């Protein structure tokens, strides 16, 4: 379904939460921007422009609405969708069809649109992915192929085998030989991030609009000889809690484990980044001196650019020698926000 101006305006009038993260309402007469579900008085259509991201709104000079806080938990999962996701997590043999969704008061096209927007797959594909990911982990932990297939809701061994091989490239019986990287979508005040984790720790944390994200995902999979799948990981809960505390001004250091495959030099640079105190900045030259390689400014800058774990490894704290903000994979507007947040909360 094409997202027309009429559909978007109808969504803001009805405060439709299923459009959260799909667009923002920017009001020309007040200079503010809102979520689609904002409860404030609705502007006339001729006074509105609809923008796709909070970044577009900020760059156009709009300020965040104090009623709906559009910079807080951008693209947050609608409550009714979260209930469905929770049910699936608790019982992976469930299969929600259109009829089941309508019985719960959810329009199938809305949840389908939201999943495509926020996960890049349909809701039905998400359900299949959840089941096959659960099956993968059960097999890795010693479960039998037959019991795993039926326990996770597959109706036949052949169907299970085809789905498994289609995703992982090997048959279920060979699944134990594969390494996996878990992937999860996380909401922050600066937009959606993708987190990846192994058993050792977080190995990637990037904003979903980063241009190099696809390359980074392929790189981390190759470095670890692993397959990336959507699924839970023991480190994700701690990561989400600590990120929330950070954005709320309650945390200055992170203790969630990280996993940083790379060269010795890269890890030396990344360790030095973590030593820059909260609320402080360094130039690339100062960073090079810190690691004992004052002549390696360009190599240090390149290693910073190869950092795959935003915020936790704070490459945003490195600025130009002249004090100017320099390149940042998440965008200079985010770098500015992070530095101002830390400056505000450094005491």
Buried (B, 14 or more C-beta within 10 A) or exposed (E): EEBEEEBBBEBBEEBBBBBBBBBBBBBBEBEBBBBBBBEBEBBEEEEBBBBEBBBBBBEEEBEBBEEBBBBBBBBBBBEBBEEBBEEBEEEBEBEBEBEEBEEEEBEBEBBBBBBBBBBEBBBBBBBBBBBBBBBBBBBBEEBEBEEBBEBBBBEEEEEBBEBBBEBBEBEBEEBEEBEBBBBBBBBBBBBBBBBBBBEEBBBBBBBBBBEEBEEBBEBBBEEBEBBBBBBBBEBBEBBBEBBBEBBEEEBEEBEBBBBBBBEEBBEBBBEBBBEBEBBEBBBBBBBBBBBEBEEBBEBBBBBBEBBBBBBBBBBBBBBEEEEEBBEBBBBEBBBBBBBEBBEEBEE
